Amino acid sequence: DLKEEHFSSYLLKRSHFKSKPTISSYMSHLRCLGDFLIFEKILIRNPMTWMQGPRINLRSLNPKRISKEEITKLFVQASINLNNHEQHVVLVVLSVLYGTGCRRGELERLRIGDFLEKEKYLILDGRKGRKERKIYLPPDVFSLIEGYLPYRKNALIKGNCPDEKRLFVNSKGKPMLSEGISRRVRTLARKAGIPLTVLHQFRHTCASDLLASGVTIFQVQDILGHSTPGTTMRYFHLSAPERKKAISVHPINEMLSKLKNDQLTRKVI
């Protein structure tokens, strides 16, 4: 009994006050449902074929990056009182977010066994991309995590939580949840006068800064755990060293340089 009106009315009800990406996701699921019903010979044609989804600019989905000056201010603010557990753990969290480009959920789920002290690696579960990845830690980030471990141990003793496996815990030895991590970082950003909106800005900034430093897009893809280079390309519009390098060897440079030298030669003559 399914008709086109059922699909359109359902989509209309589900789309109220929803963002473009969410509506596009609904339409994609409905389109797959229509294809399945055709395969099962329940429908003759897919009612979703004529429906056009909202136009989405992938660049607009990226959160605003954080400038180097702003990140420096955040680190300075976080370094004011490192004898305090809360202050120390926020500094480590900032370092891991920006240093590895990990997601907030990946950071929350980190366990003490995911910190490979000898190899200086951090294992991220990559639940979203369904791909576990091993990230080599920058030397200073490794040192900060190493320095945090005694604070963690004291917190576990204080809170009587000897069996806690999460890497990041609060001063009472309880696991730091996503909301708590965001709240701590936002409080720090407010004190430093930084307009931080979401923690994903650190992942975005990590990607764009790596690309700006000359790291290849495939290496950044591997670090961030993207399934395809196309996802990483979203960060490429802010910093494109490869394009700049390509333009620098364009034949027009040699042509104009030769023309300029010929003009100078004629002037001298």
N, C-alpha and C positions, 0 to 999 in steps of 0.2 A: 504493500500500500504506500510505499515511500514515493513522494513526489518532490519536484523542485521546490515547491513552497515550504515543505518541511525543513529542507536544508537551509533555505534563506531565512526563515523565521527563527530557527534555532541559532543561526549565526548572528542574527540581529539582537537576540536576547543576550547572548554571551558577550557581545562586543561593547555593551554600554560601559562607558568610562574606562575602557581598556586602551593600552598603548598600541601603536602600530605593530611592533614585533609580536605582541601577544595575539592580536587579531590575525596576523599572518600565520602564526603557529596553529591557531584554531582552523584556519582555512586549509592548511597543509594536511592536518589530521582528517578533516572531512573529505578532502580530495582522495586521500588514501583509502578511506572507508568506501567511497564511491567506486574506486577501482576494484576493491575487494568484492563488492556486491555484483559488479559486472563479471568478475572472474567466477563467482558462484552462480552466475546466470539468474540472479534475482532482479537485476536492472539491465536495461538494454543500453543505456548510455549514462555517463557520469554527470549528474546535475551540477557539479562544481566546475566543469570545463569552461563555462561561459563567465564565471565570476572572477573578477580581477582583484587581487589583493592590494593592500596599500603600498605605495611606493616608500621604500625604506633606504635612507642614505646610511650605509654602514659606518661612515666616518662619524656621523652624529651620535652613534651608539657608544663611541669611546668617551670615557670620562676625561675631564680636563687634566692635562699633565701638570706635574709640580715642577717648578723651576729649581735649578741647582741652589740658588740663593735661599729659596724657601725650605728646601730639604736640609740645608746647612743650619738654618734657624731652628728647625725641629730637633736636630741632633744636639745642638747647643742647649736648648731648653730641656731635653731629656737627660743631659749630662750634669745638671745642677747638683743633684744629690744622689749619687750612685750607691751610697750606703743604705739607702732605703730599698726594700725588695720591690715595691711597686714601681718605683722610678727606674730601677735596673731592668726589670722585665719589659717595660715599655721601650727602653732603648734597644733591647735585643729584638723585640717584635718589629720595630721600625727597620732595623738592619736586615732582618730576614725578608720582610716584605719588599724592600727596595733592592736588596742585594741578590735575591733569587727570583723575584717576580712571581712568587707563589700567590695563590688565591687565599682569601680569608679562611675559607673552610678547610683548605689543605693545612694551613698553619694551625688551626684549632685542633685538628685530628692528629697532629704530630705526636709521636710517642718517643720516650727516651731512647728506645732501641733504633729509632730512625736517624739518630745523630751518630754517625760513624766517626768516632773521635780519631782513630788511627788513620783512616783514609781521608779525613776532612771532607766528608760528603754528608748530604742531607737527603733522605729518601722521602719523596712526596707521593702520596697515594694516587694522585691524578684521577680522582673519582669521576670528575666531570668528563674528562676525555677518555676515561677507561684505559688509562695507560700510566703505569707507575714510572716515575723518572728519578734519576739519581743526579743531584745537583752538586757540583763542586763549589764549596764555600769560599768566597773571597777571604784572604788571610785575616783581616780585621773582624769580619763577621764571625769567623770561627773562634777567634780569641774572645769575643763578647759572649758567645754561647758557652764557651768553656768557663768563663768567669762567672756566668750566671748559675752554673750547676751547684756550687756551695749554697747559694741563696735558696735554690729549689729544695735542696736536702734539708736545710733548716726549717723551711715552710712545712715540709712533710712531717717532720718531727713535731713541730708546734701544733699542727692540725691533727696529729695522730693518724696520718694517712700513709703508712709505710709501703702499701702495695699500689699506690697510684702510678700509672704508667704514662700519663700525658706529660709531654715535655714542658709545656707552659702551665704553671699553676699560680694561683693568687697567694697572698701572704698567709692564708689559712690552710694551704696545701690542697685546695680544691681546683679542679680543672678550670682553665680560663675558657669560657664559651665565646662564641662569635660576637654576641652583643656586648659582652664585657670588654673584649679586645677593641671593638669599634669605639666604645665609650671612652676608654683610656686614651686612645690615639686622638680622638676629637677634642678631649679636654686639653691635651698637650698642644694641639694645633691652635686652639683658642688662646691659650696662654702665650704662644709664640706669635699670634696675630696672623696665622696662615688660614686662608679660606678653603679648608679641606671639606669635601662633601662626602665622598665614599672612599673606603680603603682600596678599592680597585684602581684608584689613581696611582698607587705605587707600582702596580703591575704594568699599567700603561706607560708610566714614566721610565720604568726599568727597560721596557722593550724599545721605546723611542731613543733612550740614551745609549743603549747598546748599538743600535743601528747607526746613530750619529757618530759613534766611536769607530765605525768601520767593521763591526761584526757582521758577517753575512746573514742574510735573511733566513737561511736554512739552519744556521747555528742558533739564532734567536727562536726559531720555531721549535727546535729541540729543547731549549731551556724552558720555554713557556709551556711546552706540552701541547702545542696546537696540532691537530690531526692533518691539516693541509697548510701549505705556504700561503694560500689565499687569505686565511684568517690573520696571519702575521702581517700581510700586506696592508691591513688597516692602519698599522702603526707607522707605515713607511712614508705617509704623506707629510709627516712632521720633520723627518730627517732622512734625506736621501743621498748619502755619500756616494753610492754607486752611480747614480744618475749624474751627480756633479762631476765625478771622475770621468764618466763617459763623455760628457759635453766638453771636458777639458782637452780631449784628444780628437775632437771633431775636426775634419779637414779644413773647415773655414778658418780656424785659428792660424794654420800655416799659410793659407792664401792671403789673409789680411796682413799677417806679419811680413810676408814677402812684399806685398804692395806698399806697406809702410816703409820698408827698407829701401825700395826702389825710389819712392818719393824723396826720402832723405838724401839718397845718392844724387838725384837730379838737382836738388837744391844746392848741394855742395858744389857740383859741377857748374 
